[in-house]
Amino acid sequence: MSEDNHLSDFDAEDQNIVENKALSFVEALIPVILLMSLLAYNIFFIEGQEWFGAYTNQIILLIGGAVAAIVGIYNKVPFKVMITEVWENLRSVFVPIIILLLVGALAGTWLISGVIPAMVYYGLQVLSPEIFLPASVIIAAVISIATGSSWTTSATVGIALVGIGTALGINPGMIAGAVISGAYFGDKMSPLSDTTNLAPAMAGTDLFTHIKYMAFTTVPTIIVTLVVFGIISASIETTGNADISDFLATIEQTFYISPWLFIVPAAVIILILFKTKPLIALGSGVLLACVFAVVFQADILQTLSNSKPLAIINSILTDTAIVTDNENLNDLFTAGGMNGMLWTIYLIICAMVFGGIMDGIGALSKITKALLSVATTMFGLFASTVASCLGLNIIASDQYLAIVIPGKMFKQAYEDRGLAPENLSRTLEDSGTVTSVLIPWNTCGAYQSGVLGVGVGEYFFYAIFNWLSPFTTLLFAAFRIKIKELQKR
């Protein structure tokens, strides 16, 4: 999962899918059509920032939620029911919001402690432009398999890889796409991931059967992803080796650089590998970075403030910028602290309000059932599952719901067609888990964009693994490749 098996109190078994027989399919679509129309108008005609200012997407989501509430009231849905569902949604993202704040603090403290500059410094010498993108996919995949969390992967090595690649002159969208592709491959295949546990629980199969069966579609997809990134890496133009020496010299002049600084990220990863709660692991990373800042970067703290404690507090809470002689590094060595995460947090909250009201009025159930009703063939069943997962990632803005609701709705249909439950669990992951990061207002898209500092629109095309996965699962269904039938008793 994009968060991690500890990041949410979401309980799939307690998840209530509200049904409303009085609500028509057309009425259920009204808020969705309005939402998509306003978002499209904003993207293509207003360019995102002039209509309602910096918080345009957030306001559009709230408008969509208000319209959904009006539809619900028209259909005599008690306002209390809608509020209850909104509260459940908000409660489910409380811990991820705290994680986001900690990630902001982590970025600021890792900057002033020299951790991020050290990652860039050594990374520039090891990761050449010719192998950078496929290497980023592999590094992110390994960390994500080990931790079970694409969120943790992005907050640690992801930030470093974006920094290194940017210094090499590689398009940040390409780097973010490579990191996300690798992170979500590892997330899907890791038994530590919560969505990897959630999908088989919803479908009615066991964890390791699910992982084994999922490998049939996931491994070919990641191989294609690596090949494409290999071709891109071999063809892109970068700043070249001549400029790297200038980068290295500037970093050495500005920061104290030592391998000892890697103790900080190593400690965070070790804590997570030992299944320490991410709140504790990331919080420890912040505190340890503060200590390292005092020990190793006293001169940096002095340039930021006359008071070292104040400089550290500012790096945790607000914007921090370390000025060097190189303009590219100036852009790289900035961090927004917790304040930099507020836009993302507001987006998540507004998305949860919209998704909660849509669930409360019974619209999510109505739309999913409509998709199920048109699944008259085996391929149609798989296609309807994929469409349902994609739709819920867009409408409900939460990948948990994109797995739980289709999982509950389609489980009996797969059984009736004589299909083993691992067909459903694999399809839920291939279309629900990985596509969440491609939706700007989804919790996952908002998180990855906020942490990596790259907009969803910038990395969408390069998140190859993520958008290719649903096509792979549909290809397997169309040609009946590895479609397991129920064992007759």
C-alpha angles and dihedrals in degrees: 000000000000092000110038137256090274102041101088140040088214110143112198095197092055094046107120116210106204117221124197117185092187092061115090124217091245091053090049089055096050096084091042094051091047092048094049092044093052093045091048092048090049093049100044103032109021097034093225106280112059105060103064097356124245093338098055096126092048093052092047090054090051091049089052090050092050091052090048089052090052090051089050094049089049087056091048095251108161112248088227091064091054093047091049092054091046090051091050090052093048091047090053092058098042094099094043088053090054088048090053091053090050091049088054090051089046093055092050097046094042088055098051092041091056095243096121093041089051091051089051093044097053094033092058089058096048107033109061120195091248093066102019102105099045089041089054090053091052095044092049091046093052094049092045093050089050096048101029089226132103088187092060091044092055093045092055120023092012093064090046094049092050089051094048094045093047089053088052089054096250119148107264090221090060092049094047090048091052093047093048092046092054094040094053093045089055092042092054095047098043118099086209093065117103096218089050086057095038098054097057090042090057094044097044103247134109128266101249095042086053094050093047092049093044090056090071091070100024100054096052089047094053091046091055088047092053092048092051093048089048090055092046092049091051093051106040123101116232138178089269134222094291092068094045093071089058091051092050093048092049093049091049091050093049103039139031101247121200138146086240088077089070089071087084100059091035090056092052093049092046091051091052092046087056087054095251111164110266091235088062095039095050092040089054089050090055094048093045091049090053090055092047090049090057093045101041108019105042091136092054091051090050092054091050097049143347087241118061094203090051091050090053093046090049091051089054097046110026146019119310124191125182112198120217135170090260118076093205091055090047089061090046097047097061128101134182099210117204089328089063090061097054095089089054093046092051089050091052092048093050091047090052090051092053093044092046094053091045089053092043094056091047095249096128092053092046094051093046092049090050089055091048092051093061094051097104096148134044092253089046089055092054092043091050090051091051092047091048093052092047092046094050092048086056099039104033093033091215129097093208089065090042087062102033101048098046089040092057095039098047101036095092093043092058090048091049090053090053093248122146114246092243088072088064096041091051093049091049090056096040091055108018105041102039102040095054090083091058093065112083095210096041113105090245097047091047092048097048092044091049096046098043094039091230123117120240089241089057097051100030096096093043095050084088098161092053101053094034095055097074090050091051093052091048091048090054090049094048093053094034092239113168093347102155120209126214114271110247112237 
